[in-house]
Amino acid sequence: MLYVKVSDILAERNITRSALAEMTGLRPNVISEICNNQRTTINREHIARIAKALEIADVSELLELRSL
């Protein structure tokens, strides 16, 4: 299972989901679904925008492969 670590990174950096939504231009509900790992597909553009906003050069820092 692919786990998106955005929520963990936001907590580490003390950034709110709504602040991330503003930084990326993504709708707050999209950020919430990504943070809660509720998306069944990963939109590469969304991940790229999040990585850019959080100044993460390697997108793999946002994703983790976990066993079921």
C-alpha positions as CSV (number, residue, x, y, z in Angstrom):
1,M,0.0,0.0,0.0
2,L,1.3,3.4,-0.9
3,Y,1.2,5.7,2.2
4,V,1.4,9.5,1.6
5,K,3.3,11.2,4.5
6,V,2.0,14.7,4.0
7,S,0.2,14.8,7.3
8,D,3.3,13.7,9.1
9,I,5.4,16.3,7.4
10,L,2.9,19.0,8.2
11,A,2.9,18.0,11.9
12,E,6.7,18.1,12.0
13,R,6.8,21.5,10.4
14,N,3.8,22.9,12.3
15,I,2.0,23.8,9.1
16,T,-1.8,23.5,8.9
17,R,-3.7,21.8,6.1
18,S,-5.4,25.1,5.2
19,A,-2.0,26.8,4.9
20,L,-0.8,24.0,2.6
21,A,-4.0,24.5,0.5
22,E,-3.1,28.2,0.1
23,M,0.5,27.4,-0.6
24,T,-0.4,24.9,-3.3
25,G,-3.6,26.3,-4.8
26,L,-5.3,23.0,-4.1
27,R,-8.7,22.8,-2.6
28,P,-8.8,22.2,1.1
29,N,-10.8,19.0,0.7
30,V,-8.1,17.6,-1.7
31,I,-5.4,18.3,0.9
32,S,-7.5,16.7,3.6
33,E,-8.1,13.5,1.5
34,I,-4.4,13.3,0.7
35,C,-3.4,13.8,4.4
36,N,-5.9,11.1,5.5
37,N,-4.7,8.7,2.7
38,Q,-8.3,8.5,1.4
39,R,-7.4,8.9,-2.3
40,T,-7.5,5.8,-4.4
41,T,-5.3,7.4,-7.0
42,I,-2.3,9.7,-6.6
43,N,-2.3,12.8,-8.8
44,R,1.3,13.4,-9.7
45,E,0.6,17.2,-10.3
46,H,-0.8,17.4,-6.7
47,I,2.2,15.7,-5.2
48,A,4.5,17.9,-7.2
49,R,2.8,21.0,-6.0
50,I,2.9,19.8,-2.4
51,A,6.6,19.0,-2.7
52,K,7.4,22.4,-4.2
53,A,5.4,24.2,-1.5
54,L,7.2,22.3,1.2
55,E,10.6,22.7,-0.5
56,I,11.0,18.9,-0.8
57,A,13.4,18.1,-3.7
58,D,12.8,14.4,-3.8
59,V,9.1,13.4,-4.1
60,S,10.0,10.0,-2.6
61,E,10.1,11.8,0.8
62,L,6.4,12.2,0.6
63,L,5.6,8.6,-0.2
64,E,6.2,5.3,1.6
65,L,5.4,1.7,0.5
66,R,3.8,-0.1,3.4
67,S,2.7,-3.7,3.6
68,L,-1.0,-4.5,4.2
